[in-house]
Amino acid sequence: MRSPRTPRRFLTTAILVAAVAATAACGSSSDSGGGGSAAPSNEKVTLTVGLFGTFGFKEAGLYDQYQTLHPNVTIKETSIEQEQQYYQGLQTHLAAGSGLSDIQAIEVGRIAEVTQTEANK
């Protein structure tokens, strides 16, 4: 029997994976012509990921797998055990306009609130 959190965890995982892929694809290019496709950059990139609880990405080897496929990317995860504590910190960072990770997890039940009140950040 699947737990009731499985769909929520899957959705959050899918969003995080898409965000990592999109962020890594946004590397700079030495091509200043503004058109066409540029060669992949060898510039070192560190992606920071802010999570709450245990999402299992590191434990499942997903970060290692991604870093093997993209040797110029390093992923650093920070996780806070309790979502309420994590969310208070996230709100503080959003208000200050600094201290955010490149990718921040948001509890599914808070997505509407965050997109309505913090969309400009």
Secondary structure, DSSP 8 states (H G I E B T S, - for coil): ---TTHHHHHHHHHHHHHHHHHHHHT---S--S--S--------EEEEEEEES---TTTTTHHHHHHHHSTTEEEEEEEES-HHHHHHHHHHHHHHT----SEE---GGGHHHHHHHSTT-
